Amino acid sequence: SECGANYRRITRASGEVVWRCANRVERGSCTQSPSIAEKDIIQLVCNELGMDTFDSEHVRDLLDQILIGHAGSISFEYKHTQRFSTL
């Protein structure tokens, strides 16, 4: 939410996969944007969509965007509906 850039999937040296602001990755700016573990995003998406296991096709069909707000809040913007959910 700091700069409005998309997040990028990054694999740390430890093997952990996280998502980070593209400006933070490429330019070192946007220092207030949180890194979010992919496993946490998957869990939140599964909870939001009522899935027992992650199904990327189902997610693509339903969600338009996952938005990261200040302090790491996550919002889901749905396709085809006006529904907007914030966690």
MARBA-3410 file (N, C-alpha, C, O; in Angstrom, 1 decimal):
87
0.8,-1.2,0.0,0.0,0.0,0.0,0.8,1.3,0.0,0.3,2.3,-0.3 ~ 2.1,1.1,0.3,3.0,2.3,0.4,3.2,3.0,-1.0,3.1,4.2,-1.1 ~ 3.4,2.2,-2.0,3.7,2.7,-3.3,2.8,2.3,-4.4,2.8,2.9,-5.5 ~ 2.0,1.3,-4.2,1.0,0.8,-5.2,1.6,-0.2,-6.2,0.9,-0.7,-7.1 ~ 2.9,-0.6,-6.0,3.5,-1.6,-6.9,2.9,-3.0,-6.6,2.4,-3.3,-5.5
3.0,-3.9,-7.6,2.7,-5.3,-7.4,3.7,-6.0,-6.5,4.8,-5.5,-6.4 ~ 3.3,-7.1,-6.0,4.2,-7.9,-5.2,4.8,-9.0,-6.1,4.2,-9.4,-7.1 ~ 6.0,-9.4,-5.8,6.7,-10.4,-6.5,7.0,-11.6,-5.6,7.2,-11.4,-4.4 ~ 7.0,-12.8,-6.2,7.4,-14.0,-5.5,8.9,-14.1,-5.4,9.5,-14.1,-6.5 ~ 9.4,-14.2,-4.2,10.9,-14.3,-4.0,11.2,-15.6,-3.2,10.5,-15.9,-2.2
12.2,-16.3,-3.6,12.7,-17.4,-2.8,14.0,-17.0,-2.0,15.0,-16.6,-2.6 ~ 13.9,-17.0,-0.7,15.0,-16.6,0.1,16.1,-17.7,0.1,15.8,-18.8,-0.4 ~ 17.3,-17.4,0.5,18.4,-18.3,0.5,18.1,-19.6,1.3,18.6,-20.7,1.1 ~ 17.2,-19.4,2.3,16.8,-20.5,3.2,15.8,-21.4,2.5,15.5,-22.5,3.0 ~ 15.3,-21.0,1.4,14.3,-21.8,0.6,12.9,-21.3,0.9,12.0,-21.8,0.2
12.7,-20.4,1.9,11.4,-19.9,2.2,10.9,-19.0,1.0,11.7,-18.2,0.5 ~ 9.6,-19.2,0.6,9.1,-18.4,-0.4,8.2,-17.3,0.2,7.4,-17.5,1.1 ~ 8.5,-16.0,-0.2,7.8,-14.9,0.4,7.4,-14.0,-0.8,7.9,-14.1,-1.9 ~ 6.5,-13.1,-0.6,6.0,-12.1,-1.5,6.4,-10.7,-1.0,6.2,-10.4,0.2 ~ 7.1,-9.9,-1.9,7.6,-8.6,-1.6,7.2,-7.6,-2.6,7.0,-7.9,-3.8
7.1,-6.4,-2.2,6.8,-5.3,-3.1,7.9,-5.2,-4.2,9.1,-5.3,-3.9 ~ 7.5,-5.1,-5.4,8.5,-5.0,-6.6,9.4,-3.9,-6.4,10.6,-4.0,-6.7 ~ 9.0,-2.7,-5.9,9.9,-1.6,-5.7,10.9,-1.9,-4.7,12.0,-1.4,-4.8 ~ 10.5,-2.6,-3.7,11.4,-3.0,-2.6,12.5,-3.9,-3.2,13.7,-3.8,-2.8 ~ 12.1,-4.9,-4.0,13.0,-5.9,-4.6,14.0,-5.2,-5.5,15.2,-5.4,-5.5
13.4,-4.4,-6.4,14.2,-3.8,-7.5,15.0,-2.6,-7.1,16.1,-2.4,-7.6 ~ 14.5,-1.7,-6.3,15.1,-0.4,-6.0,15.5,-0.2,-4.5,16.2,0.7,-4.2 ~ 15.0,-1.1,-3.7,15.3,-0.9,-2.3,14.4,0.1,-1.6,14.5,0.4,-0.4 ~ 13.5,0.7,-2.4,12.5,1.6,-1.8,11.3,0.9,-1.3,11.3,-0.3,-1.3 ~ 10.4,1.6,-0.7,9.2,1.0,-0.2,9.5,0.1,1.0,9.1,-1.0,1.1
10.3,0.7,1.9,10.8,-0.1,3.0,9.8,-0.5,4.1,10.0,-1.3,4.9 ~ 8.6,0.2,4.0,7.6,-0.1,5.0,6.6,-1.3,4.6,5.8,-1.7,5.3 ~ 6.8,-1.7,3.3,5.9,-2.8,2.9,6.4,-4.1,3.5,7.6,-4.4,3.5 ~ 5.5,-4.9,4.0,5.9,-6.2,4.6,6.2,-7.3,3.6,5.6,-7.3,2.5 ~ 7.1,-8.2,4.0,7.3,-9.4,3.2,6.2,-10.4,3.8,6.1,-10.4,5.0
5.6,-11.1,3.0,4.5,-12.1,3.5,4.9,-13.5,3.0,5.1,-13.7,1.8 ~ 4.9,-14.4,3.9,5.2,-15.8,3.6,4.1,-16.4,2.7,2.9,-16.2,3.0 ~ 4.5,-17.1,1.6,3.5,-17.6,0.7,2.6,-18.6,1.5,1.4,-18.6,1.2 ~ 3.1,-19.4,2.4,2.3,-20.3,3.1,1.2,-19.6,3.9,0.1,-20.1,4.0 ~ 1.5,-18.4,4.4,0.4,-17.6,5.1,-0.6,-17.1,4.1,-1.8,-17.1,4.4
-0.2,-16.6,2.9,-1.1,-16.2,1.9,-2.0,-17.3,1.5,-3.3,-17.2,1.4 ~ -1.5,-18.5,1.3,-2.2,-19.7,0.9,-3.3,-20.0,1.9,-4.4,-20.3,1.6 ~ -2.9,-20.0,3.2,-3.8,-20.3,4.3,-5.0,-19.2,4.3,-6.1,-19.6,4.5 ~ -4.6,-18.0,4.2,-5.7,-16.9,4.2,-6.6,-17.1,3.0,-7.8,-16.9,3.2 ~ -6.1,-17.4,1.8,-6.9,-17.6,0.6,-7.8,-18.8,0.8,-9.0,-18.7,0.5
-7.3,-19.8,1.3,-8.1,-21.0,1.6,-9.2,-20.7,2.6,-10.4,-21.2,2.4 ~ -8.9,-20.0,3.7,-9.9,-19.6,4.6,-11.0,-18.7,4.0,-12.2,-19.0,4.2 ~ -10.6,-17.8,3.2,-11.5,-16.8,2.6,-12.5,-17.5,1.7,-13.6,-17.2,1.6 ~ -11.9,-18.5,0.9,-12.7,-19.1,-0.2,-13.4,-20.4,0.3,-14.0,-21.1,-0.5 ~ -13.1,-20.8,1.6,-13.7,-22.0,2.1,-13.1,-23.3,1.5,-13.8,-24.3,1.3
-11.8,-23.3,1.1,-11.2,-24.4,0.5,-10.4,-25.2,1.5,-9.7,-24.7,2.4 ~ -10.5,-26.6,1.5,-9.7,-27.4,2.3,-8.3,-27.5,1.9,-7.3,-27.5,2.7 ~ -8.1,-27.5,0.5,-6.8,-27.5,-0.1,-6.7,-26.4,-1.2,-7.7,-26.1,-1.8 ~ -5.6,-25.8,-1.4,-5.4,-24.7,-2.3,-5.6,-25.2,-3.7,-5.0,-26.2,-4.1 ~ -6.4,-24.5,-4.5,-6.7,-24.8,-5.9,-6.5,-23.5,-6.7,-7.4,-22.7,-6.7
-5.4,-23.4,-7.4,-5.0,-22.2,-8.0,-6.0,-21.8,-9.1,-6.3,-20.6,-9.3 ~ -6.6,-22.8,-9.8,-7.6,-22.5,-10.8,-8.9,-21.8,-10.2,-9.4,-20.9,-10.7 ~ -9.3,-22.4,-9.1,-10.4,-21.9,-8.4,-10.2,-20.4,-7.9,-11.0,-19.5,-8.0 ~ -9.0,-20.2,-7.4,-8.6,-18.9,-7.0,-8.6,-17.9,-8.1,-9.2,-16.8,-8.0 ~ -8.0,-18.3,-9.3,-8.0,-17.4,-10.5,-9.4,-17.1,-10.9,-9.7,-16.0,-11.4
-10.3,-18.1,-10.8,-11.7,-17.9,-11.3,-12.5,-16.9,-10.4,-13.3,-16.1,-10.9 ~ -12.1,-16.8,-9.1,-12.9,-16.0,-8.1,-12.3,-14.7,-7.8,-13.0,-13.7,-7.6 ~ -10.9,-14.6,-7.6,-10.3,-13.4,-7.2,-9.7,-12.6,-8.3,-9.0,-13.1,-9.2 ~ -9.9,-11.3,-8.2,-9.2,-10.4,-9.1,-7.9,-9.9,-8.6,-6.9,-9.9,-9.3 ~ -7.9,-9.6,-7.3,-6.6,-9.1,-6.7,-6.6,-9.5,-5.2,-7.6,-9.7,-4.6
-5.4,-9.6,-4.7,-5.1,-9.7,-3.3,-4.3,-8.4,-3.0,-3.3,-8.2,-3.5 ~ -4.9,-7.6,-2.1,-4.3,-6.3,-1.8,-3.6,-6.3,-0.5,-4.2,-6.9,0.5 ~ -2.4,-5.8,-0.4,-1.7,-5.7,0.9,-1.8,-4.2,1.4,-1.4,-3.3,0.7 ~ -2.3,-4.1,2.6,-2.4,-2.8,3.1,-1.4,-2.5,4.2,-0.4,-3.2,4.3 ~ -1.5,-1.3,4.8,-0.6,-0.9,5.9,-0.6,-2.0,7.0,-1.6,-2.6,7.2
0.6,-2.2,7.5,0.8,-3.1,8.6,0.4,-4.5,8.2,0.2,-5.4,9.1 ~ 0.5,-4.8,6.9,0.3,-6.2,6.4,-1.1,-6.7,6.4,-1.3,-7.9,6.2 ~ -2.1,-5.8,6.4,-3.5,-6.3,6.3,-3.7,-6.8,4.8,-3.1,-6.2,3.9 ~ -4.5,-7.8,4.7,-4.7,-8.4,3.4,-6.2,-8.3,3.0,-7.1,-8.6,3.9 ~ -6.5,-7.8,1.8,-7.9,-7.7,1.3,-8.0,-8.5,0.1,-7.1,-8.6,-0.7
-9.2,-9.0,-0.2,-9.5,-9.8,-1.4,-10.5,-9.0,-2.2,-11.6,-8.6,-1.7 ~ -10.2,-8.8,-3.5,-11.1,-8.2,-4.4,-11.6,-9.3,-5.4,-10.8,-9.9,-6.1 ~ -12.9,-9.5,-5.4,-13.5,-10.6,-6.2,-13.8,-10.2,-7.6,-14.1,-9.0,-7.9 ~ -13.7,-11.1,-8.5,-14.2,-10.9,-9.9,-15.7,-11.1,-9.9,-16.3,-11.8,-9.0 ~ -16.4,-10.5,-10.8,-17.8,-10.8,-11.1,-18.8,-10.4,-10.0,-20.0,-10.5,-10.2
-18.3,-9.8,-8.9,-19.2,-9.4,-7.8,-18.7,-8.1,-7.2,-17.6,-7.7,-7.5 ~ -19.5,-7.6,-6.4,-19.1,-6.4,-5.7,-18.5,-6.7,-4.3,-18.1,-5.8,-3.5 ~ -18.4,-8.0,-4.0,-17.9,-8.4,-2.7,-16.4,-8.0,-2.5,-15.6,-8.2,-3.4 ~ -16.1,-7.5,-1.3,-14.8,-7.0,-1.0,-14.6,-7.4,0.5,-15.3,-7.0,1.3 ~ -13.6,-8.2,0.8,-13.4,-8.7,2.1,-12.0,-8.3,2.6,-11.0,-8.3,1.8
-11.9,-7.9,3.9,-10.6,-7.4,4.5,-10.4,-8.3,5.7,-11.3,-8.5,6.5 ~ -9.1,-8.7,5.8,-8.7,-9.4,7.0,-7.7,-8.6,7.8,-7.2,-9.1,8.8
END
